[in-house]
Amino acid sequence: MSQSPSFAVISGAQVHEAVHGHETEVTAMVEAAYRLHGEGATVNPDSYFLRFPDQPSNRIIALPASVKGEVNAHGIKWISSFPGNVANGVPRASAVLILNDTETGYPFACLESSIISAARTAASAALAAARIADARGDRPRRVGFFGVGLIARYIHTYLAANGFAFDELGIYDLSADHAAGFGEYLARTESGSIFIHAEPEDLVRSSDLIVFATVAGEPHVHDPAWFAHNPLVLHVSLRDLAPEIILASCNVVDDVEHCMKANTSPHLAEQRVGNRDFVAGTLYDVLTGKVVPPADKPVVFSPFGLGVLDLAVARHVYDQVTASGQLQEVPGFFHEMKRYG
Ligand SMILES: NC(=O)c1ccc[n+]([C@@H]2O[C@H](COP(=O)([O-])OP(=O)(O)OC[C@H]3O[C@@H](n4cnc5c(N)ncnc54)[C@H](O)[C@@H]3O)[C@@H](O)[C@H]2O)c1
């Protein structure tokens, strides 16, 4: 290699510019990444959780991944979750993502990645909602948001971009302030009726599409009877539902091995019954028609969150910023390049 490899830093403002208003493109990219993952054209090892004995609610997760095809990149997302930030007016999650060149291994970009993470999570949820609802033969018109922070807002945006329209929009959050704030946000973009529920049961029973985006560490919804109307559940926060609800539902996950870890609700259900028979399949199986989710049972989508999705969106952002001529390289980032000086 005659020249030093380049290294660029991409800000949150640049990421926002590349993804905002392009939700259908991002959803298509996420679908393509799921298909590559299903076809074996990815490497997606376990996420690594850095936890702190003296701060049990905080964590930083490393998600290494590699994607072939058009993405053609290796990389890693390094994402912190400090839920106490929210009370101080700072988002819970913060993240960077490093892209590595597949020929040399050299890192070539560092991207602000909380937006990439929120966008890929929302795109994945909306994609699952659309494909599962279409397979069941009905698009829900009553949505309920259970836990309403940044992720819930992104999921709402991606549902709308993917063709969902709602007559009724329900909200439940432990914090009345957060519920009111999300209600005001919805009122700015929606013409349907907006309800803030005081009881979680009311939200669940009155919604045909339920989005869980809390920060609960263990199940707090226990009664399968709340789900007797067979809703479609986007269980994005992964630890809200008691095993008895998981076991009474048709379960779709993003990756079975990944999902059966870290005390997610499916993991707790597996520990309860000693097998994984309650998992109908993956989202890839739904995309390919191998699994057809039924209409006469609750359907729960539990996405562990795959690093391959972050990588696919990050690669797209990098290409967009490069094409716009706005890529900011760090001169001399790699310096020690001559073998013997
Ligand atoms: N599966 C994935 O791929 C993926 C990706 C990104 C984020 N997430 C998860 O999404 C969740 C939400 O993230 P965020 O950034 O929006 O968090 P946030 O802190 O901004 O918002 C969470 C909201 O949930 C509320 N809440 C907490 N516990 C509750 C409970 N038991 N009942 C009702 N409301 C409750 C809080 O008051 C808050 O308003 C997190 O758990 C995060 O780990 C999952």
The ligand as an SDF file (V2000), in Angstrom:
LIG
                    3D

 44 48  0  0  0  0  0  0  0  0999 V2000
  -34.0800   -4.8400   20.4320 N   0  0  0  0  0  0  0  0  0  0  0  0
  -33.3370   -3.8900   19.9100 C   0  0  0  0  0  0  0  0  0  0  0  0
  -32.7270   -4.0440   18.8670 O   0  0  0  0  0  0  0  0  0  0  0  0
  -33.2590   -2.5560   20.6050 C   0  0  0  0  0  0  0  0  0  0  0  0
  -32.5260   -1.5250   20.0020 C   0  0  0  0  0  0  0  0  0  0  0  0
  -32.5090   -0.2700   20.6130 C   0  0  0  0  0  0  0  0  0  0  0  0
  -33.1770   -0.0800   21.8240 C   0  0  0  0  0  0  0  0  0  0  0  0
  -33.8400   -1.1220   22.3850 N   0  0  0  0  0  0  0  0  0  0  0  0
  -34.5140   -0.9820   23.6610 C   0  0  0  0  0  0  0  0  0  0  0  0
  -35.5640   -0.0430   23.5540 O   0  0  0  0  0  0  0  0  0  0  0  0
  -35.8770    0.4180   24.8580 C   0  0  0  0  0  0  0  0  0  0  0  0
  -36.2560    1.8730   24.8510 C   0  0  0  0  0  0  0  0  0  0  0  0
  -35.1520    2.6790   24.5320 O   0  0  0  0  0  0  0  0  0  0  0  0
  -35.2400    4.2930   24.6210 P   0  0  0  0  0  0  0  0  0  0  0  0
  -33.9310    4.8160   24.1440 O   0  0  0  0  0  0  0  0  0  0  0  0
  -36.4840    4.7620   23.9850 O   0  0  0  0  0  0  0  0  0  0  0  0
  -35.3200    4.4720   26.2020 O   0  0  0  0  0  0  0  0  0  0  0  0
  -35.8440    5.7500   27.0080 P   0  0  0  0  0  0  0  0  0  0  0  0
  -35.1990    5.6650   28.3500 O   0  0  0  0  0  0  0  0  0  0  0  0
  -35.6820    6.9830   26.1970 O   0  0  0  0  0  0  0  0  0  0  0  0
  -37.4210    5.4850   27.1650 O   0  0  0  0  0  0  0  0  0  0  0  0
  -37.9370    4.4110   27.8860 C   0  0  0  0  0  0  0  0  0  0  0  0
  -39.2960    4.8100   28.4170 C   0  0  0  0  0  0  0  0  0  0  0  0
  -39.8820    3.6750   29.0580 O   0  0  0  0  0  0  0  0  0  0  0  0
  -40.5310    4.1030   30.2520 C   0  0  0  0  0  0  0  0  0  0  0  0
  -40.6180    2.9500   31.1380 N   0  0  0  0  0  0  0  0  0  0  0  0
  -39.6260    2.3230   31.8060 C   0  0  0  0  0  0  0  0  0  0  0  0
  -40.0940    1.2340   32.4500 N   0  0  0  0  0  0  0  0  0  0  0  0
  -41.4210    1.1770   32.1760 C   0  0  0  0  0  0  0  0  0  0  0  0
  -42.4590    0.2640   32.5160 C   0  0  0  0  0  0  0  0  0  0  0  0
  -42.2220   -0.7890   33.2860 N   0  0  0  0  0  0  0  0  0  0  0  0
  -43.6950    0.5060   32.0510 N   0  0  0  0  0  0  0  0  0  0  0  0
  -43.9480    1.5780   31.2580 C   0  0  0  0  0  0  0  0  0  0  0  0
  -43.0000    2.4720   30.8900 N   0  0  0  0  0  0  0  0  0  0  0  0
  -41.7600    2.2620   31.3320 C   0  0  0  0  0  0  0  0  0  0  0  0
  -39.6640    5.2420   30.7600 C   0  0  0  0  0  0  0  0  0  0  0  0
  -40.3700    6.1140   31.6310 O   0  0  0  0  0  0  0  0  0  0  0  0
  -39.2620    5.9350   29.4500 C   0  0  0  0  0  0  0  0  0  0  0  0
  -40.1680    6.9460   29.0790 O   0  0  0  0  0  0  0  0  0  0  0  0
  -34.6640    0.0390   25.7330 C   0  0  0  0  0  0  0  0  0  0  0  0
  -35.0000   -1.0470   26.5710 O   0  0  0  0  0  0  0  0  0  0  0  0
  -33.6330   -0.4040   24.7460 C   0  0  0  0  0  0  0  0  0  0  0  0
  -32.7410   -1.3610   25.2620 O   0  0  0  0  0  0  0  0  0  0  0  0
  -33.9090   -2.3520   21.7950 C   0  0  0  0  0  0  0  0  0  0  0  0
  1  2  1  0
  2  3  2  0
  2  4  1  0
  4  5  1  0
  4 44  2  0
  5  6  2  0
  6  7  1  0
  7  8  2  0
  8  9  1  0
  8 44  1  0
  9 10  1  0
  9 42  1  0
 10 11  1  0
 11 12  1  0
 11 40  1  0
 12 13  1  0
 13 14  1  0
 14 15  2  0
 14 16  1  0
 14 17  1  0
 17 18  1  0
 18 19  2  0
 18 20  1  0
 18 21  1  0
 21 22  1  0
 22 23  1  0
 23 24  1  0
 23 38  1  0
 24 25  1  0
 25 26  1  0
 25 36  1  0
 26 27  1  0
 26 35  1  0
 27 28  2  0
 28 29  1  0
 29 30  1  0
 29 35  2  0
 30 31  1  0
 30 32  2  0
 32 33  1  0
 33 34  2  0
 34 35  1  0
 36 37  1  0
 36 38  1  0
 38 39  1  0
 40 41  1  0
 40 42  1  0
 42 43  1  0
M  CHG  2   8   1  16  -1
M  END
$$$$
